């Protein structure tokens, strides 16, 4: 019996493009609904689809989302609980980001152009009990490096087996998303 799979990683939310499979979104949403972060920060807005997905999910419990990119490529986004910051978040650890993610019950999603640098700059800043997600896991970030860093910072894997089950041996060899929760 073959598993359902999808060759395309292109999808949309509220008509805005994003590069996440719908199957991955279900797992991401389940983790977020379990922990209900008060604020989420997405590094790397792109066309804004994933930012809107996060904002709609966070709206369920009154949370808000801030998306950050070096340029504004998507214009006004249609979510009341979503704001944008247009800055280079990779040149140094930006205090406006740290102020948001350092609180308990925060969420950081690394999906900018340099995941390795994003993790080094911002993973140490996420508050205890906070969540951290990485997209392009295994392609733009080395799993061994990411796992070692996050383990050293007191993060525990969150839903990794669920993400791994979404893989298809031919069309989609692994899920590109992983999440962790900072427990210590």
N, C-alpha and C positions, 0 to 999 in steps of 0.2 A: 504494500500500500504506500503510495507516495504522499509526502507531506505537501500541503499548500505552500507555495512560495511566490516570490515576486522578484523579477529581475530589476525593476526600477526602484530607485531610492527617492525618486522625485514624488512629492506629494504637495498638498496645499491645505491651508486652514483659512477659513473666511476668504477664500479666493486668492490668498497670498502664498507664493511658492515657499517650500521648505524642502530640505533634503533628509527627511526622516521617513522610514516606512511606517505605515499605519499600525502594523503589528508592534513595532517598538513603542509607539505612542501609548498603546494600551498598557504596557508594562510601566512606562514612565509615569503615566497618570495614576496607576495603582499605588506606586510608591509614594507619590506626592499626596494622594488622598489619605494614605495611612498616617503620614507624619504632619501634614497640614502646615507647611512653612508659612510664616507671616509675610515674608518678603522673599522674592526671587530675583536674581540677577543673571541675565544671559549675556555672555561675552560673545559678540558676533551676531549682529542683527540680520544681515543679509537682506532678503526681501520682506522679512517680518512675519512670515507664516508661523514659525515656531514660537516667536514672542507672543503672538496672539493665542496660540494653543496654550501656552503657559498661563497667560492672563485669564483666559476663560476657565481654566482648571482652578487657578487660585481664587477666582471670584466665588466659587462654591462655598468657601469658608471666610470670605472677606479679606483675602490676601491681595498683595499687589506685586507687580513685576516691573523691573527696570531693565531695559535692554541697552547695550553699549556697543558702539561701533566707531571706527575711525572716520567714517563718512556716513551721511544720511542718504541712503539709496532707496528708501521705501516711503518717504513722506509721512503723512499723518496716518497713524494706525488706529483702527476702529474699536479700541477697547478702553473703557473709562479707567480701569485700574492698571494701565500700562503707560509708562513714560520712557523717554529715550534720553540718553546722554551721548553726545557726539564728542569723543576724545580718543586718543591713542592710549589704550589701556595696557599696552605691552612695553611702553618705554620705561616705566617704573611702577611700583605699587601705588595706585591712585587712591588717595584718602576718601574720595567720594564713593568708591566701590567698597573699600574696607568698612566704612561707616555702616553700610547696609548689610554686609555679610558677616560681620563680627558678632552680631546679636545671636542669641540662641534662637532656634527655629528659623534659620535662614536657609536659602538654597542658592547655590552657585552652579551655573551650567557653562562649561567651557566649550565653545564652538567657534572660536575666532581662528585666525590663521596659524597660530603657533601654540598648540595645546601644551607642549612641554614647558614653554615659558609661562603660560597662564597658570599651570599647576604650581610651578616654583614660586610665582609672585603671589598667588591668591589662596591656594589650599591651606597654607599656615594661618590664614586670617579668618577662616570660617569658624563661627562660634560653635561651642559644644552643643551637640544635639542637631546641628545643621546637616544639610545634605549637600553633596557635590556630585554633579554629573559631568560626563565627558562624552562628546560625540567624536566620531572618526577614530574610535578606539581600535587599535590594531593596524591602522593605516597612517594616521598622523601623530599618534602617540604610541610608544612602545609599551605593551602591557606590563612587562617586567619592571621597567623603570617607574611607571605610574603606580603599580602595586607596592613596590618597595617604598616609594616616597609617602604614599598615603598610609601605609601601615606604620611608618615611623612617626607620623603625625596623629595617630590615634583614630584612624578611620576603619570602619568595618564594611565589607562588601554588602550591598543591598540589592537583591534581585538578580545577581549575576547568573545564576542557573536559569532563571526565566529568560534573560536575554540570550543566553547560549542556546536554549531550545529553539529559538527562532531561526537559527542558521539553517541553510540548505547547502548540501555538499557541493553543488555545481553552481547554482545561480547566485547564491549569497552565502559565502563560506562562514561568515560569522556576523553577529549583530554588531553594529558600530557604536552602540551605546553601552555605558556602564555607569553605575551609581554607587555611592558610598554614604555612610552616615558617620559623623564624627562623634565617637562615644567617650573619648578621653582626651 
